[in-house]
């Protein structure tokens, strides 16, 4: 043989840990639950607006609804992008899961504690029910309120699981592992033809 032999191939990269896929699936589930919660909040607003005789409360809550929809869409897009980048072994995916996931957790906690759209509508429904002879279930169906709360809790649980699982040691080791390098070229070129 002419020239130096090729070096040994690099060892294969470690396989993808199960925690990466669990985290990505939890992020996708949290994004889906966020969308479902948004749909239920729109349904609650629509039911409440239909029964609001003056229209003042419905008009005053429209900015809350718009802010909620925009923030939930941004969170959903961010979570989907984070999950895709994480599965593709891009370290920025983990950073996005922690940052957008933290924003999602904060939004879910605000909505469930009564600060966000869900809380604003529930407070308005409660005050409208106390001012009139109607019950809360007549102003907004209970299944809409319960659905929004359930999907909000599931989104919070999913994003919390994803943020914890993606921070585990095997996932960090998988991201730090070097990608296999191309085989090195021979040290000396081959002799030209004809010799």
GUBADO-998967 format. One record per residue (C-alpha): residue number from 1; residue in one letter; x, y, z. Coordinates in steps of 0.1 Angstrom, whole numbers, always signed. Example, Ala and Ser with C-alpha at 12.3 -4.5 7.8 and 13.67 -1.06 7.14 Angstrom:
<node><num>1</num><residu>a</residu><c1>+123</c1><c2>-45</c2><c3>+78</c3></node>
<node><num>2</num><residu>s</residu><c1>+137</c1><c2>-11</c2><c3>+71</c3></node>
***
This chain:
<node><num>1</num><residu>x</residu><c1>+0</c1><c2>+0</c2><c3>+0</c3></node>
<node><num>2</num><residu>x</residu><c1>+11</c1><c2>+35</c2><c3>-7</c3></node>
<node><num>3</num><residu>x</residu><c1>+7</c1><c2>+61</c2><c3>+21</c3></node>
<node><num>4</num><residu>x</residu><c1>-5</c1><c2>+58</c2><c3>+56</c3></node>
<node><num>5</num><residu>x</residu><c1>-35</c1><c2>+37</c2><c3>+65</c3></node>
<node><num>6</num><residu>x</residu><c1>-68</c1><c2>+54</c2><c3>+76</c3></node>
<node><num>7</num><residu>x</residu><c1>-72</c1><c2>+58</c2><c3>+113</c3></node>
<node><num>8</num><residu>x</residu><c1>-97</c1><c2>+37</c2><c3>+132</c3></node>
<node><num>9</num><residu>x</residu><c1>-132</c1><c2>+50</c2><c3>+130</c3></node>
<node><num>10</num><residu>x</residu><c1>-144</c1><c2>+70</c2><c3>+160</c3></node>
<node><num>11</num><residu>x</residu><c1>-165</c1><c2>+52</c2><c3>+186</c3></node>
<node><num>12</num><residu>x</residu><c1>-202</c1><c2>+54</c2><c3>+180</c3></node>
<node><num>13</num><residu>x</residu><c1>-220</c1><c2>+82</c2><c3>+197</c3></node>
<node><num>14</num><residu>x</residu><c1>-241</c1><c2>+72</c2><c3>+227</c3></node>
<node><num>15</num><residu>x</residu><c1>-278</c1><c2>+65</c2><c3>+219</c3></node>
<node><num>16</num><residu>x</residu><c1>-305</c1><c2>+91</c2><c3>+226</c3></node>
<node><num>17</num><residu>x</residu><c1>-316</c1><c2>+87</c2><c3>+263</c3></node>
<node><num>18</num><residu>x</residu><c1>-352</c1><c2>+79</c2><c3>+270</c3></node>
<node><num>19</num><residu>x</residu><c1>-354</c1><c2>+112</c2><c3>+290</c3></node>
<node><num>20</num><residu>x</residu><c1>-350</c1><c2>+132</c2><c3>+259</c3></node>
<node><num>21</num><residu>x</residu><c1>-380</c1><c2>+117</c2><c3>+242</c3></node>
<node><num>22</num><residu>x</residu><c1>-400</c1><c2>+119</c2><c3>+275</c3></node>
<node><num>23</num><residu>x</residu><c1>-392</c1><c2>+156</c2><c3>+277</c3></node>
<node><num>24</num><residu>x</residu><c1>-400</c1><c2>+162</c2><c3>+241</c3></node>
<node><num>25</num><residu>x</residu><c1>-433</c1><c2>+144</c2><c3>+244</c3></node>
<node><num>26</num><residu>x</residu><c1>-442</c1><c2>+163</c2><c3>+276</c3></node>
<node><num>27</num><residu>x</residu><c1>-434</c1><c2>+196</c2><c3>+259</c3></node>
<node><num>28</num><residu>x</residu><c1>-457</c1><c2>+186</c2><c3>+229</c3></node>
<node><num>29</num><residu>x</residu><c1>-484</c1><c2>+176</c2><c3>+254</c3></node>
<node><num>30</num><residu>x</residu><c1>-481</c1><c2>+209</c2><c3>+272</c3></node>
<node><num>31</num><residu>x</residu><c1>-484</c1><c2>+228</c2><c3>+240</c3></node>
<node><num>32</num><residu>x</residu><c1>-515</c1><c2>+208</c2><c3>+230</c3></node>
<node><num>33</num><residu>x</residu><c1>-530</c1><c2>+214</c2><c3>+265</c3></node>
<node><num>34</num><residu>x</residu><c1>-522</c1><c2>+251</c2><c3>+262</c3></node>
<node><num>35</num><residu>x</residu><c1>-541</c1><c2>+252</c2><c3>+229</c3></node>
<node><num>36</num><residu>x</residu><c1>-571</c1><c2>+233</c2><c3>+244</c3></node>
<node><num>37</num><residu>x</residu><c1>-572</c1><c2>+257</c2><c3>+274</c3></node>
<node><num>38</num><residu>x</residu><c1>-572</c1><c2>+286</c2><c3>+250</c3></node>
<node><num>39</num><residu>x</residu><c1>-602</c1><c2>+271</c2><c3>+231</c3></node>
<node><num>40</num><residu>x</residu><c1>-621</c1><c2>+266</c2><c3>+264</c3></node>
<node><num>41</num><residu>x</residu><c1>-614</c1><c2>+302</c2><c3>+275</c3></node>
<node><num>42</num><residu>x</residu><c1>-628</c1><c2>+314</c2><c3>+242</c3></node>
<node><num>43</num><residu>x</residu><c1>-659</c1><c2>+293</c2><c3>+247</c3></node>
<node><num>44</num><residu>x</residu><c1>-663</c1><c2>+307</c2><c3>+282</c3></node>
<node><num>45</num><residu>x</residu><c1>-660</c1><c2>+342</c2><c3>+269</c3></node>
<node><num>46</num><residu>x</residu><c1>-685</c1><c2>+335</c2><c3>+241</c3></node>
<node><num>47</num><residu>x</residu><c1>-710</c1><c2>+320</c2><c3>+265</c3></node>
<node><num>48</num><residu>x</residu><c1>-707</c1><c2>+348</c2><c3>+289</c3></node>
<node><num>49</num><residu>x</residu><c1>-709</c1><c2>+375</c2><c3>+262</c3></node>
<node><num>50</num><residu>x</residu><c1>-741</c1><c2>+360</c2><c3>+248</c3></node>
<node><num>51</num><residu>x</residu><c1>-758</c1><c2>+363</c2><c3>+282</c3></node>
<node><num>52</num><residu>x</residu><c1>-744</c1><c2>+397</c2><c3>+291</c3></node>
<node><num>53</num><residu>x</residu><c1>-773</c1><c2>+420</c2><c3>+285</c3></node>
<node><num>54</num><residu>x</residu><c1>-755</c1><c2>+453</c2><c3>+287</c3></node>
<node><num>55</num><residu>x</residu><c1>-724</c1><c2>+442</c2><c3>+269</c3></node>
<node><num>56</num><residu>x</residu><c1>-701</c1><c2>+462</c2><c3>+291</c3></node>
<node><num>57</num><residu>x</residu><c1>-684</c1><c2>+433</c2><c3>+309</c3></node>
<node><num>58</num><residu>x</residu><c1>-678</c1><c2>+415</c2><c3>+276</c3></node>
<node><num>59</num><residu>x</residu><c1>-663</c1><c2>+446</c2><c3>+260</c3></node>
<node><num>60</num><residu>x</residu><c1>-641</c1><c2>+452</c2><c3>+291</c3></node>
<node><num>61</num><residu>x</residu><c1>-628</c1><c2>+416</c2><c3>+290</c3></node>
<node><num>62</num><residu>x</residu><c1>-619</c1><c2>+416</c2><c3>+253</c3></node>
<node><num>63</num><residu>x</residu><c1>-583</c1><c2>+429</c2><c3>+259</c3></node>
<node><num>64</num><residu>x</residu><c1>-578</c1><c2>+401</c2><c3>+284</c3></node>
<node><num>65</num><residu>x</residu><c1>-589</c1><c2>+376</c2><c3>+258</c3></node>
<node><num>66</num><residu>x</residu><c1>-567</c1><c2>+390</c2><c3>+231</c3></node>
<node><num>67</num><residu>x</residu><c1>-536</c1><c2>+390</c2><c3>+255</c3></node>
<node><num>68</num><residu>x</residu><c1>-544</c1><c2>+354</c2><c3>+265</c3></node>
<node><num>69</num><residu>x</residu><c1>-547</c1><c2>+342</c2><c3>+229</c3></node>
<node><num>70</num><residu>x</residu><c1>-515</c1><c2>+359</c2><c3>+218</c3></node>
<node><num>71</num><residu>x</residu><c1>-494</c1><c2>+347</c2><c3>+248</c3></node>
<node><num>72</num><residu>x</residu><c1>-508</c1><c2>+312</c2><c3>+245</c3></node>
<node><num>73</num><residu>x</residu><c1>-499</c1><c2>+311</c2><c3>+208</c3></node>
<node><num>74</num><residu>x</residu><c1>-464</c1><c2>+324</c2><c3>+214</c3></node>
<node><num>75</num><residu>x</residu><c1>-459</c1><c2>+298</c2><c3>+242</c3></node>
<node><num>76</num><residu>x</residu><c1>-472</c1><c2>+270</c2><c3>+220</c3></node>
<node><num>77</num><residu>x</residu><c1>-449</c1><c2>+280</c2><c3>+191</c3></node>
<node><num>78</num><residu>x</residu><c1>-420</c1><c2>+283</c2><c3>+215</c3></node>
<node><num>79</num><residu>x</residu><c1>-426</c1><c2>+249</c2><c3>+231</c3></node>
<node><num>80</num><residu>x</residu><c1>-430</c1><c2>+232</c2><c3>+197</c3></node>
<node><num>81</num><residu>x</residu><c1>-398</c1><c2>+247</c2><c3>+185</c3></node>
<node><num>82</num><residu>x</residu><c1>-380</c1><c2>+238</c2><c3>+217</c3></node>
<node><num>83</num><residu>x</residu><c1>-391</c1><c2>+201</c2><c3>+215</c3></node>
<node><num>84</num><residu>x</residu><c1>-380</c1><c2>+199</c2><c3>+178</c3></node>
<node><num>85</num><residu>x</residu><c1>-346</c1><c2>+214</c2><c3>+186</c3></node>
<node><num>86</num><residu>x</residu><c1>-341</c1><c2>+191</c2><c3>+216</c3></node>
<node><num>87</num><residu>x</residu><c1>-348</c1><c2>+160</c2><c3>+196</c3></node>
<node><num>88</num><residu>x</residu><c1>-324</c1><c2>+172</c2><c3>+169</c3></node>
<node><num>89</num><residu>x</residu><c1>-297</c1><c2>+175</c2><c3>+196</c3></node>
<node><num>90</num><residu>x</residu><c1>-295</c1><c2>+213</c2><c3>+195</c3></node>
<node><num>91</num><residu>x</residu><c1>-285</c1><c2>+226</c2><c3>+230</c3></node>
<node><num>92</num><residu>x</residu><c1>-307</c1><c2>+257</c2><c3>+224</c3></node>
<node><num>93</num><residu>x</residu><c1>-337</c1><c2>+234</c2><c3>+226</c3></node>
<node><num>94</num><residu>x</residu><c1>-330</c1><c2>+228</c2><c3>+263</c3></node>
<node><num>95</num><residu>x</residu><c1>-326</c1><c2>+265</c2><c3>+269</c3></node>
<node><num>96</num><residu>x</residu><c1>-360</c1><c2>+271</c2><c3>+251</c3></node>
<node><num>97</num><residu>x</residu><c1>-377</c1><c2>+244</c2><c3>+272</c3></node>
<node><num>98</num><residu>x</residu><c1>-365</c1><c2>+260</c2><c3>+304</c3></node>
<node><num>99</num><residu>x</residu><c1>-373</c1><c2>+296</c2><c3>+294</c3></node>
<node><num>100</num><residu>x</residu><c1>-405</c1><c2>+292</c2><c3>+274</c3></node>
<node><num>101</num><residu>x</residu><c1>-415</c1><c2>+264</c2><c3>+298</c3></node>
<node><num>102</num><residu>x</residu><c1>-410</c1><c2>+288</c2><c3>+327</c3></node>
<node><num>103</num><residu>x</residu><c1>-432</c1><c2>+314</c2><c3>+309</c3></node>
<node><num>104</num><residu>x</residu><c1>-458</c1><c2>+287</c2><c3>+303</c3></node>
<node><num>105</num><residu>x</residu><c1>-458</c1><c2>+277</c2><c3>+340</c3></node>
<node><num>106</num><residu>x</residu><c1>-461</c1><c2>+313</c2><c3>+351</c3></node>
<node><num>107</num><residu>x</residu><c1>-490</c1><c2>+319</c2><c3>+327</c3></node>
<node><num>108</num><residu>x</residu><c1>-508</c1><c2>+287</c2><c3>+339</c3></node>
<node><num>109</num><residu>x</residu><c1>-503</c1><c2>+296</c2><c3>+375</c3></node>
<node><num>110</num><residu>x</residu><c1>-516</c1><c2>+331</c2><c3>+369</c3></node>
<node><num>111</num><residu>x</residu><c1>-547</c1><c2>+318</c2><c3>+350</c3></node>
<node><num>112</num><residu>x</residu><c1>-554</c1><c2>+291</c2><c3>+376</c3></node>
<node><num>113</num><residu>x</residu><c1>-549</c1><c2>+315</c2><c3>+406</c3></node>
<node><num>114</num><residu>x</residu><c1>-574</c1><c2>+341</c2><c3>+392</c3></node>
<node><num>115</num><residu>x</residu><c1>-551</c1><c2>+367</c2><c3>+377</c3></node>
<node><num>116</num><residu>x</residu><c1>-554</c1><c2>+359</c2><c3>+340</c3></node>
<node><num>117</num><residu>x</residu><c1>-582</c1><c2>+355</c2><c3>+316</c3></node>
<node><num>118</num><residu>x</residu><c1>-597</c1><c2>+325</c2><c3>+333</c3></node>
<node><num>119</num><residu>x</residu><c1>-597</c1><c2>+343</c2><c3>+367</c3></node>
<node><num>120</num><residu>x</residu><c1>-611</c1><c2>+375</c2><c3>+352</c3></node>
<node><num>121</num><residu>x</residu><c1>-640</c1><c2>+357</c2><c3>+335</c3></node>
<node><num>122</num><residu>x</residu><c1>-647</c1><c2>+337</c2><c3>+366</c3></node>
<node><num>123</num><residu>x</residu><c1>-648</c1><c2>+369</c2><c3>+387</c3></node>
<node><num>124</num><residu>x</residu><c1>-671</c1><c2>+386</c2><c3>+362</c3></node>
<node><num>125</num><residu>x</residu><c1>-693</c1><c2>+355</c2><c3>+360</c3></node>
<node><num>126</num><residu>x</residu><c1>-695</c1><c2>+354</c2><c3>+398</c3></node>
<node><num>127</num><residu>x</residu><c1>-703</c1><c2>+391</c2><c3>+402</c3></node>
<node><num>128</num><residu>x</residu><c1>-729</c1><c2>+390</c2><c3>+374</c3></node>
<node><num>129</num><residu>x</residu><c1>-745</c1><c2>+360</c2><c3>+391</c3></node>
<node><num>130</num><residu>x</residu><c1>-746</c1><c2>+377</c2><c3>+425</c3></node>
<node><num>131</num><residu>x</residu><c1>-761</c1><c2>+408</c2><c3>+409</c3></node>
<node><num>132</num><residu>x</residu><c1>-789</c1><c2>+389</c2><c3>+391</c3></node>
<node><num>133</num><residu>x</residu><c1>-810</c1><c2>+359</c2><c3>+399</c3></node>
<node><num>134</num><residu>x</residu><c1>-789</c1><c2>+336</c2><c3>+376</c3></node>
<node><num>135</num><residu>x</residu><c1>-765</c1><c2>+310</c2><c3>+388</c3></node>
<node><num>136</num><residu>x</residu><c1>-729</c1><c2>+307</c2><c3>+376</c3></node>
<node><num>137</num><residu>x</residu><c1>-738</c1><c2>+276</c2><c3>+356</c3></node>
<node><num>138</num><residu>x</residu><c1>-764</c1><c2>+296</c2><c3>+337</c3></node>
<node><num>139</num><residu>x</residu><c1>-739</c1><c2>+323</c2><c3>+327</c3></node>
<node><num>140</num><residu>x</residu><c1>-711</c1><c2>+299</c2><c3>+317</c3></node>
<node><num>141</num><residu>x</residu><c1>-716</c1><c2>+262</c2><c3>+314</c3></node>
<node><num>142</num><residu>x</residu><c1>-697</c1><c2>+242</c2><c3>+341</c3></node>
<node><num>143</num><residu>x</residu><c1>-681</c1><c2>+219</c2><c3>+316</c3></node>
<node><num>144</num><residu>x</residu><c1>-664</c1><c2>+249</c2><c3>+299</c3></node>
<node><num>145</num><residu>x</residu><c1>-650</c1><c2>+262</c2><c3>+332</c3></node>
<node><num>146</num><residu>x</residu><c1>-639</c1><c2>+227</c2><c3>+343</c3></node>
<node><num>147</num><residu>x</residu><c1>-624</c1><c2>+220</c2><c3>+309</c3></node>
<node><num>148</num><residu>x</residu><c1>-603</c1><c2>+251</c2><c3>+310</c3></node>
<node><num>149</num><residu>x</residu><c1>-591</c1><c2>+244</c2><c3>+345</c3></node>
<node><num>150</num><residu>x</residu><c1>-583</c1><c2>+208</c2><c3>+338</c3></node>
<node><num>151</num><residu>x</residu><c1>-563</c1><c2>+216</c2><c3>+306</c3></node>
<node><num>152</num><residu>x</residu><c1>-545</c1><c2>+244</c2><c3>+324</c3></node>
<node><num>153</num><residu>x</residu><c1>-534</c1><c2>+220</c2><c3>+352</c3></node>
<node><num>154</num><residu>x</residu><c1>-524</c1><c2>+194</c2><c3>+326</c3></node>
<node><num>155</num><residu>x</residu><c1>-503</c1><c2>+220</c2><c3>+307</c3></node>
<node><num>156</num><residu>x</residu><c1>-486</c1><c2>+230</c2><c3>+339</c3></node>
<node><num>157</num><residu>x</residu><c1>-479</c1><c2>+194</c2><c3>+348</c3></node>
<node><num>158</num><residu>x</residu><c1>-465</c1><c2>+186</c2><c3>+313</c3></node>
<node><num>159</num><residu>x</residu><c1>-442</c1><c2>+216</c2><c3>+312</c3></node>
<node><num>160</num><residu>x</residu><c1>-430</c1><c2>+210</c2><c3>+347</c3></node>
<node><num>161</num><residu>x</residu><c1>-422</c1><c2>+173</c2><c3>+339</c3></node>
<node><num>162</num><residu>x</residu><c1>-404</c1><c2>+184</c2><c3>+307</c3></node>
<node><num>163</num><residu>x</residu><c1>-383</c1><c2>+210</c2><c3>+325</c3></node>
<node><num>164</num><residu>x</residu><c1>-372</c1><c2>+185</c2><c3>+351</c3></node>
<node><num>165</num><residu>x</residu><c1>-365</c1><c2>+156</c2><c3>+327</c3></node>
<node><num>166</num><residu>x</residu><c1>-345</c1><c2>+177</c2><c3>+303</c3></node>
<node><num>167</num><residu>x</residu><c1>-322</c1><c2>+188</c2><c3>+331</c3></node>
<node><num>168</num><residu>x</residu><c1>-312</c1><c2>+152</c2><c3>+341</c3></node>
<node><num>169</num><residu>x</residu><c1>-276</c1><c2>+141</c2><c3>+339</c3></node>
<node><num>170</num><residu>x</residu><c1>-280</c1><c2>+115</c2><c3>+310</c3></node>
<node><num>171</num><residu>x</residu><c1>-296</c1><c2>+142</c2><c3>+288</c3></node>
<node><num>172</num><residu>x</residu><c1>-267</c1><c2>+166</c2><c3>+296</c3></node>
<node><num>173</num><residu>x</residu><c1>-242</c1><c2>+139</c2><c3>+288</c3></node>
<node><num>174</num><residu>x</residu><c1>-259</c1><c2>+132</c2><c3>+255</c3></node>
<node><num>175</num><residu>x</residu><c1>-258</c1><c2>+169</c2><c3>+245</c3></node>
<node><num>176</num><residu>x</residu><c1>-221</c1><c2>+171</c2><c3>+255</c3></node>
<node><num>177</num><residu>x</residu><c1>-210</c1><c2>+140</c2><c3>+236</c3></node>
<node><num>178</num><residu>x</residu><c1>-190</c1><c2>+148</c2><c3>+206</c3></node>
<node><num>179</num><residu>x</residu><c1>-205</c1><c2>+141</c2><c3>+172</c3></node>
<node><num>180</num><residu>x</residu><c1>-186</c1><c2>+115</c2><c3>+152</c3></node>
<node><num>181</num><residu>x</residu><c1>-159</c1><c2>+131</c2><c3>+131</c3></node>
<node><num>182</num><residu>x</residu><c1>-152</c1><c2>+123</c2><c3>+95</c3></node>
<node><num>183</num><residu>x</residu><c1>-123</c1><c2>+99</c2><c3>+90</c3></node>
<node><num>184</num><residu>x</residu><c1>-89</c1><c2>+116</c2><c3>+87</c3></node>
<node><num>185</num><residu>x</residu><c1>-73</c1><c2>+118</c2><c3>+53</c3></node>
<node><num>186</num><residu>x</residu><c1>-41</c1><c2>+98</c2><c3>+47</c3></node>
<node><num>187</num><residu>x</residu><c1>-9</c1><c2>+115</c2><c3>+59</c3></node>
<node><num>188</num><residu>x</residu><c1>+8</c1><c2>+111</c2><c3>+25</c3></node>
<node><num>189</num><residu>x</residu><c1>-10</c1><c2>+113</c2><c3>-8</c3></node>
<node><num>190</num><residu>x</residu><c1>-12</c1><c2>+82</c2><c3>-30</c3></node>
<node><num>191</num><residu>x</residu><c1>+13</c1><c2>+79</c2><c3>-57</c3></node>
<node><num>192</num><residu>x</residu><c1>+1</c1><c2>+90</c2><c3>-91</c3></node>
<node><num>193</num><residu>x</residu><c1>-9</c1><c2>+65</c2><c3>-117</c3></node>
<node><num>194</num><residu>x</residu><c1>+19</c1><c2>+52</c2><c3>-139</c3></node>
<node><num>195</num><residu>x</residu><c1>+46</c1><c2>+44</c2><c3>-114</c3></node>
***
